[in-house]
């Protein structure tokens, strides 16, 4: 499976990414080996995840989520 995930950083910002293993990816973010954006914003907490059968579908959804406004992301996270 392929996943799109949203983590909330310690500073209250959201980071959206793609992975095949959300738990491992969150650990990587918190260990400082994840995305450059999250390195100075740990700890991060997984607040939303969606699964897809194909990588392309997950990557398309990642792009959609990254294009959302802060308010729209808050609604998405609240629904999850």
C-alpha positions in Angstrom: 0.0 0.0 0.0 0.9 3.6 -0.5 0.1 6.3 2.0 -0.3 10.1 2.1 0.1 11.4 5.6 0.0 14.7 7.5 2.0 15.3 10.6 1.6 18.2 13.0 5.0 19.6 14.0 5.8 20.9 17.4 5.4 24.5 16.2 1.8 23.8 15.1 2.5 23.6 11.3 1.5 20.7 9.1 3.8 18.6 6.9 2.3 16.4 4.2 4.3 13.5 2.7 4.2 10.2 0.9 5.4 6.8 2.3 4.8 3.1 2.2 5.1 2.9 6.0 3.6 5.8 8.0 4.9 4.6 11.4 8.5 4.3 10.2 8.3 7.6 8.4 7.1 9.4 11.6 10.0 7.8 13.5 12.3 9.2 10.8 10.9 12.6 11.1 11.3 12.5 14.9 14.9 11.1 14.7 15.9 14.0 12.4 16.4 11.8 9.4 13.1 12.8 7.7 12.3 15.8 5.6 14.4 18.9 6.0 11.3 20.9 6.9 10.6 18.8 10.0 14.1 18.6 11.3 13.8 21.7 13.5 10.2 21.2 14.3 10.2 17.9 16.3 8.5 16.1 17.7 5.9 15.5 15.0 2.6 13.6 15.5 0.7 11.7 12.8 -2.7 13.4 12.5 -4.0 12.1 9.2 -3.3 9.2 6.8 -4.9 7.9 3.6 -4.1 4.7 1.8 -4.0 4.0 -1.9 -3.3 1.0 -4.1 -1.0 2.9 -6.5 1.9 5.2 -5.9 0.6 7.6 -8.6 -2.8 8.0 -6.9 -1.0 8.6 -3.5 1.3 11.2 -5.1 -1.6 13.0 -6.8 -3.4 13.2 -3.5 -0.2 14.4 -1.7 -0.1 17.3 -4.2 -3.8 18.1 -3.6 -3.3 18.2 0.1 -0.2 20.4 -0.1 -2.2 22.8 -2.2 -4.8 23.2 0.5 -5.0 26.3 2.7 -4.2 26.0 6.4 -8.0 26.2 7.2 -8.7 23.4 4.7 -6.0 21.2 6.2 -7.4 21.8 9.7 -10.8 20.5 8.4 -9.1 17.5 6.8 -7.2 16.7 10.0 -10.4 17.2 12.1 -12.3 14.7 9.9 -9.6 12.1 10.2 
